[in-house]
Amino acid sequence: VLFENIVISEEEIEEKLKNYYGFDIPVTIRSKEEIEKIKNHPLFKKENVYILFLKNKISNEQICLLKEIVKDEFEIIENKTILINLSKTFHKSKYNNSFFEGKLHMSSTLRKSNTVEKISFKI
């Protein structure tokens, strides 16, 4: 969902969604500036890049853990977004949303770079 102005917090949106649908739906908000920063990162230009939008900022310990276990090229932006250039196709890679959510113990959403590119033209 794209907002022109954010006048409500992630938590308030989550609460309204839960009240309406009856189950939890994690919400992650990024500003136009954050999307532009992601788009302008050199790794974003590579061929098989996915962007993981994290619910919360990750700690230095979590960053060290990722550096130890993730073998594909990746970068972390502002401790809340991970760009990863997969060495295999997405369906053959173990580095999917569930992998990162399990290791980082937080919800996230994963998008291919072309999706983020399309979103950036709408904001």
C-alpha positions, 0 to 999 in steps of 0.5 A, a space after each residue: 500500500 502506498 501512502 502520500 502522508 503517514 498519519 498513522 503508525 505501523 502498530 495502529 494499522 496492524 491493530 485495525 487489520 487484526 480487528 477487521 480480519 481477525 488475525 495478525 498482519 505485520 506492517 512495514 512502512 518505508 519512506 520515499 527516501 528509504 526506497 530511493 536509497 535502496 534503489 540507488 545502492 550498487 547491489 540493487 543493479 545486479 541481476 538476481 536481487 531481492 529486498 527484505 524489508 524487516 519489521 524492526 532494526 537488527 542488532 550488531 549481533 544479528 548482523 554478525 550472525 548473518 555475515 557468518 551464515 549467508 554465503 550470497 552477496 548481501 548488504 544491510 541498509 540502516 539495519 532494517 533492510 537487506 539487499 541480497 544478490 542470490 547466487 541461485 534462482 529464488 526457488 532453489 535458494 535457501 535464503 528466503 523470507 522464512 530463512 531470515 525470519 527464523 534467524 532474526 526472530 522478526 517478521 519481514 517481507 521480501 520483494 524482487 528488485 523489479 517490484 521495488 523499482 515499480 513501487 518507486 515510480 508510484 511514489 
